[in-house]
Amino acid sequence: MSTVGVPQITEQLQKLPSEKLVVVYDFVSYLLEREGLTVTDDGEEAWDELLARPEARQSLREMAGEALDDFYAGRTTDIIITDEGLLAPG
């Protein structure tokens, strides 16, 4: 496995559309909380501004609709947290 650092992560994040960064932010916040680390509110205003954009709101609506479609069609699985603290299909 190769080493991944901030430069590699930053490079990949820059490729994402801005409205998808909300998902990344939420996941990182979740991981920090699981490690007992403080989640700062730095940049909260920037996230609020991003989410207020019509295109971001539309993307979130579309993603929610897709998730509901998958759920109702039986294409989802439960997620569990393993003893090692990892996410896995349930």
DRENMITI-181694 format. One line per 5 residues: number of its first residue (from 0); for each residue x, z, y of N, C-alpha, C, O, CB. Coordinates in steps of 0.2 Angstrom, whole numbers, padded with zeros to 4 digits. Atoms other than C-alpha are relative to their C-alpha. Glycine has a CB too. Layout:
% DRENMITI-181694
NUM = X,Z,Y,X,Z,Y,X,Z,Y,X,Z,Y,X,Z,Y; ...
END
This chain:
% DRENMITI-181694
0 = 0004,0000,-0006,0000,0000,0000,0004,0000,0006,0009,0004,0007,-0005,0006,0000; -0004,0000,-0006,0007,-0004,0017,-0002,0005,0005,-0008,0008,0004,-0001,-0007,0004; 0001,-0005,-0005,0008,0008,0031,-0004,-0003,0006,-0003,-0008,0008,0007,0003,0003; 0004,0002,-0005,-0005,0007,0044,0000,0005,0006,0000,0011,0005,-0008,-0001,-0002; 0000,-0004,-0006,-0003,0014,0062,-0004,-0002,0005,-0008,-0007,0005,0008,0000,0002
5 = 0005,0001,-0006,-0011,0014,0079,0001,-0008,0002,-0004,-0011,0003,0002,0004,0005; 0000,0007,-0002,-0004,-0003,0083,-0004,-0005,-0004,-0007,-0010,-0002,0007,-0003,0001; 0003,0005,0004,-0011,-0012,0068,-0008,0002,0001,-0012,-0003,0001,0002,0002,-0008; 0007,-0001,-0001,-0028,-0003,0070,-0003,-0003,0007,-0008,-0006,0007,-0001,0008,0000; 0002,0002,-0006,-0029,-0007,0088,0000,-0008,0000,-0005,-0010,0003,0006,0002,0006
10 = 0000,0007,0000,-0025,-0025,0085,-0006,-0003,-0004,-0010,-0007,-0002,0006,-0003,-0004; 0006,0002,0004,-0039,-0026,0072,-0007,0002,0005,-0011,-0002,0005,-0001,0004,-0006; 0005,-0002,-0004,-0051,-0017,0084,-0002,-0005,0006,-0007,-0006,0008,0001,0007,0003; 0001,0004,-0006,-0048,-0029,0098,-0003,-0007,-0002,-0006,-0011,0002,0007,-0002,0003; 0003,0006,0002,-0055,-0043,0087,-0008,0001,-0001,-0011,-0004,-0002,0003,-0002,-0007
15 = 0007,-0002,0001,-0072,-0034,0085,-0004,-0002,0007,-0001,0000,0012,-0001,0007,-0002; 0004,0000,-0006,-0086,-0038,0097,-0002,0007,0002,-0002,0012,-0002,-0007,-0004,-0002; 0001,-0006,-0003,-0089,-0024,0109,-0005,0004,-0003,-0005,0011,-0004,0000,0000,0007; 0006,-0004,0002,-0106,-0019,0102,0001,0003,-0007,-0002,0008,-0009,-0006,-0004,0000; -0002,-0003,0006,-0098,-0016,0085,0004,0006,0000,0005,0010,-0005,0003,-0005,-0005
20 = -0004,-0006,0000,-0086,-0003,0091,-0004,0006,0000,-0001,0012,-0001,0004,-0001,0007; 0004,-0007,0001,-0100,0010,0092,0000,0002,-0007,0001,0008,-0008,-0007,-0002,0002; 0000,-0002,0007,-0100,0010,0073,0007,0003,-0002,0007,0008,-0005,-0001,-0006,-0005; -0007,-0003,0001,-0081,0013,0073,0001,0006,0003,0003,0011,0000,0005,-0005,0003; -0001,-0006,-0004,-0082,0026,0086,-0004,0006,-0004,-0001,0011,-0005,-0003,0000,0007
25 = 0004,-0005,0004,-0096,0036,0076,0004,0002,-0007,0004,0007,-0008,-0007,-0003,-0002; -0003,-0001,0006,-0086,0034,0060,0006,0004,0001,0008,0009,-0003,0002,-0006,-0004; -0006,-0004,-0002,-0070,0041,0068,-0002,0007,0002,0001,0012,0000,0004,-0004,0006; 0003,-0007,-0001,-0080,0055,0075,-0001,0004,-0006,0000,0010,-0006,-0006,0000,0005; 0002,-0003,0006,-0087,0059,0058,0007,0003,-0003,0007,0008,-0006,-0004,-0005,-0004
30 = -0006,-0002,0004,-0069,0059,0050,0003,0006,0004,0006,0010,0000,0005,-0006,0000; -0003,-0005,-0004,-0062,0070,0064,-0004,0007,-0001,-0001,0012,-0002,0000,-0001,0008; 0004,-0006,0001,-0076,0083,0062,0001,0002,-0007,0001,0008,-0008,-0008,-0002,0001; -0002,-0002,0007,-0073,0083,0043,0006,0003,-0001,0007,0008,-0005,-0001,-0006,-0005; -0007,-0003,0000,-0055,0087,0046,0000,0007,0005,0006,0010,0005,0005,-0005,0003
35 = 0000,-0006,-0004,-0060,0101,0058,0003,-0001,0007,0005,0004,0010,0003,0006,-0003; -0003,0002,-0006,-0053,0092,0073,-0005,-0001,0005,-0011,-0002,0004,0004,-0006,-0001; 0005,0000,-0005,-0061,0092,0090,-0001,-0007,0002,0003,-0011,0002,0003,0004,0006; 0002,0006,-0002,-0071,0077,0095,-0001,0000,0007,-0005,0004,0010,-0006,-0003,-0004; 0000,0000,-0007,-0068,0074,0113,-0006,-0004,0003,-0008,-0009,0000,0006,-0002,0004
40 = 0005,0004,-0003,-0081,0067,0125,0003,-0005,0005,-0001,-0008,0009,-0005,0005,0004; -0003,0005,-0004,-0068,0057,0134,-0003,-0007,-0002,-0003,-0009,-0007,0008,0000,-0001; 0002,0006,0002,-0075,0040,0136,-0008,0000,-0001,-0010,-0006,-0002,0003,-0004,-0005; 0007,0000,0002,-0093,0045,0133,-0004,-0004,0005,-0009,-0008,0003,-0003,0008,0000; 0003,0004,-0006,-0098,0037,0150,0001,-0007,-0002,-0004,-0011,-0001,0003,0002,0007
45 = -0001,0007,0002,-0090,0021,0144,-0005,-0002,-0006,-0007,-0008,-0006,0007,-0001,-0002; 0004,0002,0006,-0100,0021,0127,-0007,0000,0003,-0011,-0005,0001,0000,0006,-0005; 0007,0000,-0003,-0116,0025,0137,-0001,-0007,0004,-0006,-0010,0003,-0001,0006,0005; 0000,0006,-0004,-0112,0010,0148,-0001,-0006,-0005,-0004,-0011,-0004,0006,-0001,0005; 0000,0005,0005,-0109,-0001,0133,-0006,-0001,-0003,-0009,-0006,-0004,0006,0001,-0005
50 = 0006,0000,0004,-0124,0004,0124,-0006,-0002,0005,-0012,-0004,0002,-0002,0007,-0003; 0006,0002,-0005,-0135,0001,0140,0000,-0008,0001,-0005,-0010,0003,0001,0003,0006; 0000,0008,-0001,-0130,-0018,0139,-0005,-0003,-0004,-0006,-0001,-0010,0007,-0003,-0001; 0005,0003,0004,-0144,-0029,0133,0002,-0003,-0006,-0001,-0002,-0012,-0004,-0005,0004; -0003,0003,0006,-0133,-0038,0121,0002,0005,-0006,0001,0004,-0012,0006,-0004,0001
55 = -0001,-0006,0004,-0128,-0021,0113,-0006,0002,-0003,-0006,0004,-0009,0005,0005,0003; 0006,-0003,0003,-0145,-0015,0111,-0003,-0005,-0004,-0006,-0003,-0010,-0005,0001,0006; 0003,0005,0005,-0151,-0031,0103,0004,0000,-0006,0001,-0001,-0012,0001,-0007,0004; -0004,0000,0006,-0136,-0031,0091,-0002,0007,-0004,-0003,0006,-0010,0007,0001,0001; 0002,-0006,0004,-0141,-0013,0086,-0007,-0001,-0003,-0008,0002,-0009,0000,0006,0005
60 = 0006,0001,0003,-0159,-0018,0084,0000,-0005,-0006,-0003,-0003,-0011,-0005,-0003,0005; -0001,0004,0005,-0154,-0032,0073,0003,0003,-0006,0001,0002,-0012,0005,-0006,0002; -0003,-0004,0006,-0142,-0021,0062,-0005,0005,-0003,-0005,0005,-0009,0006,0004,0003; 0005,-0005,0003,-0156,-0008,0060,-0005,-0004,-0004,-0007,-0002,-0009,-0004,0003,0006; 0005,0004,0004,-0168,-0022,0055,0003,-0002,-0007,-0001,-0002,-0012,-0002,-0006,0004
65 = -0003,0002,0006,-0156,-0029,0042,0001,0006,-0005,0000,0005,-0011,0007,-0003,0002; 0000,-0006,0005,-0153,-0011,0035,-0007,0002,-0003,-0007,0003,-0009,0003,0006,0004; 0007,-0002,0002,-0172,-0008,0034,-0002,-0006,-0006,-0004,-0004,-0011,-0005,0000,0005; 0002,0005,0005,-0174,-0025,0025,0004,0001,-0007,0001,0001,-0012,0002,-0007,0003; -0004,-0001,0006,-0160,-0021,0013,-0003,0006,-0004,-0003,0006,-0010,0007,0002,0001
70 = 0002,-0006,0003,-0167,-0003,0010,-0007,-0002,-0004,-0008,0000,-0010,-0002,0005,0005; 0007,0002,0003,-0185,-0010,0006,0001,-0005,-0005,-0004,-0005,-0010,-0005,-0003,0005; -0001,0005,0006,-0178,-0024,-0005,0004,0003,-0006,0005,0000,-0011,0003,-0006,0003; -0003,-0003,0005,-0169,-0011,-0015,0008,-0002,-0001,0011,-0001,-0006,-0003,-0001,-0007; -0007,0003,0000,-0151,-0018,-0010,0004,0006,0002,0010,0004,0005,0000,-0006,0004
75 = -0004,-0005,-0003,-0145,-0001,-0005,0002,0005,-0006,-0002,0006,-0011,-0003,0004,0006; -0002,-0006,0004,-0136,0014,-0014,0001,0006,0004,0002,0006,0010,0006,-0002,-0005; -0001,-0006,-0004,-0135,0032,-0010,0008,0000,0001,0012,-0003,-0003,-0003,0006,-0005; -0007,-0002,-0002,-0118,0038,-0003,0001,0007,-0001,-0003,0011,0001,0002,-0003,0007; -0002,-0007,0001,-0110,0054,-0009,0007,0001,0003,0011,-0004,0004,0000,0002,-0007
80 = -0007,-0002,-0002,-0095,0063,-0003,0004,0003,-0006,0001,0008,-0009,0000,0005,0006; -0004,-0003,0006,-0082,0066,-0017,0003,0006,0001,0003,0009,0007,0005,-0006,-0002; -0003,-0007,-0001,-0073,0082,-0020,0007,-0001,0004,0009,0004,0007,0003,0002,-0007; -0006,0002,-0005,-0058,0073,-0011,-0002,-0001,0007,0002,-0002,0011,0004,-0006,-0003; 0002,0001,-0007,-0069,0071,0004,-0001,-0007,0002,-0002,-0009,0008,0004,0003,0005
85 = 0001,0007,-0001,-0071,0052,0002,-0007,-0002,-0001,-0011,0002,-0004,0005,-0004,-0004; 0007,0003,0001,-0087,0042,0003,0000,-0005,-0006,0005,-0008,-0007,-0003,-0004,0007; 0001,0004,0006,-0093,0034,-0013,-0007,-0001,-0001,-0011,0002,0001,0004,0003,-0006; 0007,0001,0002,-0108,0026,-0020,-0003,0006,-0004,0001,0008,-0008,-0001,-0007,-0004; 0003,-0006,0003,-0120,0039,-0027,-0004,-0002,-0006,-0006,0002,-0010,-0004,0004,0004
END
